[in-house]
Amino acid sequence: LLMPALCRADLYIVVNKSNTLESITADQVERIYMLKTRRFENGVNAEPIAQSDGSRARETFNRKVLNRTEQQLRYYWSRRMFSGGERPPPVGLNDSEIETFVADHQGGIGYLTAAPKDENVKTLLVVKD
């Protein structure tokens, strides 16, 4: 009876507190993570960081925000690296590491499995699983 609630993995899309954005759409997040755009709408350079391969958070993010599977993403990035040398966003090992990265980078953007604890990080969007 409790399993569905435990299996849900809502994601918190977070940015550095100094970022003046008050909200962001899933489409805008997708464009940043796929490197289709390098900046937030307010002109700040975006520095995305992803969760680790195989994590529940990454699988949910790929499915709900990027609308792609891990295999589709590997193919996308291999083509991008071959054609222009672009690399996928760096990877954090867990929420804590991602939160630290976002707090330390003015343009940082990441996704967490729980609301941020660091006062230098703010949530712009909650993606429901």
C-alpha positions in Angstrom: 0.0 0.0 0.0 2.8 2.4 0.8 5.1 1.4 -2.2 3.7 3.9 -4.8 4.5 6.8 -2.5 8.0 5.5 -1.7 8.8 4.8 -5.4 7.8 8.3 -6.5 10.8 10.6 -7.2 9.8 14.2 -7.5 12.7 16.4 -8.6 13.6 19.8 -7.5 15.2 22.0 -10.3 17.5 24.3 -8.4 19.7 27.3 -9.2 22.1 29.5 -7.4 20.3 31.9 -5.1 21.9 34.9 -6.8 20.1 34.0 -10.1 17.3 36.5 -10.6 15.0 34.0 -12.2 11.9 33.2 -10.2 10.7 30.3 -12.3 11.7 28.1 -15.2 9.8 25.7 -17.5 10.7 22.0 -18.1 11.3 23.0 -21.8 13.8 25.7 -20.8 15.6 23.1 -18.5 15.7 20.6 -21.4 17.3 23.2 -23.7 20.0 24.0 -21.1 20.8 20.3 -20.4 20.9 19.4 -24.1 23.2 22.5 -24.7 20.7 24.0 -27.1 21.1 27.2 -25.2 24.0 28.4 -23.0 22.2 31.0 -21.0 19.2 31.5 -18.8 16.5 33.9 -20.1 18.0 36.6 -17.9 21.4 36.3 -19.7 23.3 34.5 -17.0 25.6 31.7 -18.4 24.0 28.3 -17.5 26.2 25.6 -15.9 24.2 22.4 -15.7 25.2 19.4 -13.5 23.5 16.0 -13.8 22.9 13.2 -11.3 25.0 10.0 -11.7 24.3 7.4 -14.3 21.9 4.7 -13.3 20.4 6.8 -10.4 16.6 7.0 -10.0 16.8 10.8 -10.1 18.6 10.8 -13.5 16.2 8.2 -14.9 13.2 10.4 -13.8 14.9 13.6 -15.1 15.7 12.0 -18.5 12.1 10.7 -18.8 10.2 13.7 -17.5 12.3 16.7 -18.5 14.6 15.5 -21.4 12.0 13.1 -22.9 14.7 10.7 -23.7 16.1 7.4 -22.5 19.7 7.0 -21.3 20.5 5.1 -24.5 19.1 8.0 -26.6 21.2 10.5 -24.6 24.4 8.5 -25.1 23.7 8.5 -28.9 22.9 12.2 -28.8 26.1 13.1 -27.0 28.3 10.8 -29.1 27.1 12.6 -32.2 27.6 16.1 -30.5 31.1 15.1 -29.4 32.1 13.8 -32.8 30.7 16.8 -34.7 31.7 19.6 -32.5 33.5 18.4 -29.4 30.6 19.3 -27.1 30.4 17.2 -23.9 27.4 16.4 -21.7 27.0 18.2 -18.4 29.3 17.1 -15.6 27.9 14.6 -13.1 27.5 14.8 -9.4 27.5 11.7 -7.2 24.5 12.7 -5.1 22.2 15.5 -4.0 24.8 17.0 -1.7 27.5 17.2 -4.4 25.0 18.8 -6.8 23.8 21.3 -4.2 27.4 22.3 -3.5 28.1 22.8 -7.2 25.0 25.0 -7.7 25.8 27.0 -4.5 29.4 27.6 -5.8 28.5 28.6 -9.3 26.4 31.7 -10.2 25.0 29.9 -13.3 24.7 26.5 -11.6 21.6 24.5 -12.3 20.9 21.0 -11.0 18.1 18.6 -9.9 17.7 17.1 -6.5 15.5 14.4 -5.0 14.6 16.6 -2.0 14.2 20.4 -1.4 17.6 22.1 -1.1 19.1 22.6 2.4 21.8 25.1 1.4 20.7 28.7 1.8 22.6 29.6 -1.4 20.4 27.4 -3.5 16.7 28.0 -4.5 14.1 25.8 -6.2 12.6 27.1 -9.5 10.5 24.1 -10.5 9.3 20.8 -9.0 8.9 18.0 -11.5 6.3 15.5 -10.3 7.0 11.9 -11.1 
